[in-house]
Amino acid sequence: MIKARIYKPSKTAMQSGRAKTNLWVLEYENASPRHPEPLMGWTACEDTLGQVRLKFNTMEDAENYAESNGLYYTVQAETARKLKPRNYGDNFKYIPPEESES
């Protein structure tokens, strides 16, 4: 049985915005292990499904696709975005050190 993983990608370190993070992705798991190619030294794998990434608008669409094609899939929960509201003035605000009890 072919295994797949469904997840919502987070933004990369090279992105300042959140573009391309609103779609759900279905990736196939590798059925065979990776190994170094003897001639070039690149990492090779006989399974070409590891290169396939399908994008869906909703998680339900991705699950329906996996079920209709007989895939065993796992859904990775969406990570919540943490926001810390900050003002420019907070960079210069004086915060007294805490009194240590001795």
C-alpha positions, 0 to 999 in steps of 0.5 A: 500500500502506498503511503502519503502525508498531507500537510500545510507547509510553513513559510521558508526562512527566505520568505518575508511574507506568507505566500504559497502557504495557504494550500495543502500538500500531499506528498508520497512517502519513499518506498525504497531507501535513498543511497549515494550514486557511485558515479556522481555521489548524488543521493539516488532513489529508485522510487520516483513518487517521492518527487511528486507533490500535489497541492489542494485548496482544502484538507478535505480535497486532499483526503478525498483524493487519497481515499479515492486512489486507495492511499494510506495517508496521515494528516499533519496538524496545521501549526498555529502562527504565533504573533507578538505585537510589538511597537518601535518604542518598545525597543527603547523602553526601560525595564528595571532589573528584577530584585534578586532575593538573597 
